[in-house]
Amino acid sequence: MKKQLRKLDLLFRFTKLTPEMFYSIGISEYVIKLQGHFNSDNAIIIKKLFGNPKIEDSGFLDFSKNDISVTLT
């Protein structure tokens, strides 16, 4: 769990992502899950970090890389 907390801390510290961008932040031993409302500015920042998103059947954008999952609703 400490490894994931450190990874999340580094993500917020060294990128343009901030905790305020997300309404839900979940951490488990193996994965970090971030959920936020769609905002085009935030989507551009996230795309630069995580690459192209997968579009879910629900229409949500799901970005994933290195055991970090970001979903924009």
N, C-alpha and C positions, 0 to 999 in steps of 0.2 A: 504494500500500500504506500509506503514511503517513496518508492520509486515513482509511482504514478503522481503523487502530490508534488514531487520535485519536477516532474515533466510538465505538469500543469503550471506550476510557478514559472518555469523557464518560458513556457509558451506565452504567458501574459507579459512577462518581463521583457522579452526580446523580439516581440512582434507587435503589430498594431492592434491585436485583439485585446479586449478588456472584458472583465467579468460582467460589466453592465450591458454588453451586447447580448447576453443570454439570460433567459428566464429560468433555465434549469441546468445545473451542472452536477453530473453524477460521476463518482469515482469508485471503481472496484479494483480488485487486485490485478486485473488483466486489461481493463479498458477505461478510457475517459469518454464520457458522453456529454456533449454540449448541445443545448437546444435554444434556438432564438427565433424571433419573428423575422420574416424576410425583409431585407432592406438592401437596395441595390448597392449602396456603398459598402456595406458589410459583406455582401456576397462577393464583390470584387476582391476585397482583402483576403477572404477565406479561400477563394479560387486560386489566388497567387500562392498560397501556402499549401493547399491540399490538392490542387489540380481540378479537373472537371468533375462535376457532381453526378451522382446517379439520381435519376428522377423516380421517386417512389410512385406507386399506384395512386396514393392519396394526393399526389401533386407536390409533396415536400421535396426539397433538395437535400441530398445526403452526401456529404463529403467525408472521406475516410482516408487516414494515413497513419502508419506507425501506432496502431492501437488507440487512435483518437478519432472519434466519430462526431461530426458536426451536422446537425439537422436544422434546416431553416424551414419554418412553417408559414 
